[in-house]
Amino acid sequence: MIPNGYSVRLEDFLCTLSGKDPREMEFGYKDNKTQPLGKDNKTQLLDQGRIFFNHFTRISYTPSAADFMELLYRGVAVQCKSGQPGLDELFPIYLAPTSESPELEHRNITFCGVQTKHQTGDVDWKQSPNWSKSYANIEGIKNPYLILLFSLRTTGCRVTPWTDPTSVDDTGRVSYQFLGLDEIHCLTPNIHSALERLITAILDDLLELHNQSDEPTKQWVQQLNPVILKLPKTG
């Protein structure tokens, strides 16, 4: 179905990431049985979800359902624009139908959003309504979607149930949290050590790496890869 690669099951991805059986992980979600065949939001994502991306890029817009279809075709996960409400990274999820179809259909697209925190201390769970598609202003997604919280410097923290999004129509969120690097099962010892050094680095040193590009550079990047920037049309 995907022209430029092979997708993997979302269930396998989560198993590799966590080292746990996703069917036994304690996701947060509304058990409202509103999905086809009486499936709840979590079950539909685990049964049908497939992902495909082989690189990240930064974008300057908030993606919609149509944008996620394009990202899926290109095998791209994205780092959100500066100031994006609620989320830091995004990647598309495709809910594969039971019947094999050579065409990808817009109605089956959804996404995973990632919120990453690296401050010490407990997680501020009062922010949890913001980790959602409605707060992030992501439009056109009608299917259940996944939100993963990574609190990289938190350990031994009691998990408080997430508060629902403030939008009454936003009922499809499925959530899970990784509290500390040790909960990310797929890290090798060297990568684990490198990440520990990175998240404790001096902030001023890191900010120097993020100088804003000038307009000609943005135009050049847009010409090179239209996924990266969506510039306003003229004329």
Secondary structure, 3 states (H helix, E strand, C coil): CCCCCCCEEHHHHHHHHHCCCHHHCCCEECCCCCCHHHCCHHHHHHHHEEECCCEEEECCCCCCHHHHHHHHHHCEEEECCCCCCCCCEEEEEEECCCCCCCCCCHHHEEEEEEEEECCCCCCCHHHHHHCCHHHHCCCCCCCCEEEEEEECCCCCCCCCCCCCCCCCCCCCEEEEEEECHHHCCCCCHHHHHHHHHHHCCCHHHHHCCCCCCCHHHHHHHHHHCCCCCCCCCCC
